[in-house]
Amino acid sequence: QLRHDGIMLSTALPNNLPGVHAVKSQLQQVFLNLISNARYALNEKYPGGALNKAIDIRGEIVNIEERQWVRLTFIDYGVGIPEDKLERVLHPFYTTKPINQGTGLGLSISHGIIKNHGGRLTIASVYGQSTVVTIDLPALKG
């Protein structure tokens, strides 16, 4: 679908990322939801092709509160989320999409899955420019 829509996907996931304790299918659900949301935002901003019609996924190790975490960052350069709606997008049944285009459950469920894995999901956005979703998951101790 991404290729069909002319969306470039780039990943920067270092080989040395530690493991995380997680239910694989649940993380897949989160990642697919984030990519689907990014795809929607990019298609809204760029109905055809464009150089900035892209999703970047990055991984890194971060230290938070004297603990090692795996940070995954999903960046899209689509329509963004208006500032006045940003704090509500994680609430159940809230959507920025038109009627019949979204249920408002994807981000809420994704947030719950990450929270249940002991992690954090945060969203930053500049309306009209980009959205950055950051997932921090506790790294397995090596």
C-alpha positions, 0 to 999 in steps of 0.5 A, spaced: 500 500 500 505 504 501 509 503 494 502 504 491 501 511 494 508 513 493 510 513 500 517 512 501 519 508 508 525 508 511 528 505 517 534 506 521 534 500 526 541 499 529 543 491 530 545 492 537 538 494 540 536 490 546 530 485 546 524 487 550 519 483 553 513 483 549 507 480 546 509 480 538 502 480 535 500 486 540 506 490 538 505 489 530 498 491 531 501 498 534 506 499 529 501 497 523 496 502 526 501 508 526 504 506 519 496 506 517 495 513 521 501 516 517 499 513 510 492 517 511 496 523 513 501 523 507 495 521 502 491 527 505 497 532 504 500 529 498 494 526 494 499 524 488 507 523 489 512 528 493 519 528 495 516 529 503 511 523 502 515 519 507 515 515 513 521 514 517 522 509 523 528 510 527 530 505 533 535 507 539 537 505 546 536 511 551 537 511 558 531 514 562 531 514 570 537 510 570 534 504 566 535 502 559 530 503 554 528 501 547 526 507 543 522 507 537 520 513 533 515 514 527 515 520 523 511 522 518 511 529 514 503 529 513 498 534 515 499 533 522 495 534 528 492 541 530 495 543 537 488 543 540 486 536 538 493 533 540 492 531 547 485 528 546 488 523 540 489 518 545 482 518 548 478 512 546 473 514 540 476 521 539 478 521 531 481 527 527 478 523 521 472 525 517 466 520 519 466 513 516 474 514 516 476 512 523 473 509 529 478 513 534 480 507 537 487 505 534 491 510 538 487 509 544 488 501 543 496 502 541 497 507 547 494 501 552 498 496 549 504 500 550 502 502 557 501 494 559 508 493 556 511 497 561 512 503 556 510 510 554 507 512 547 507 520 546 505 524 540 508 531 538 506 534 532 506 541 528 500 542 524 501 542 517 508 539 517 509 532 521 507 528 526 512 524 531 510 518 535 515 515 540 515 509 543 519 507 549 519 500 552 524 497 557 530 493 555 531 486 557 537 486 562 543 483 559 
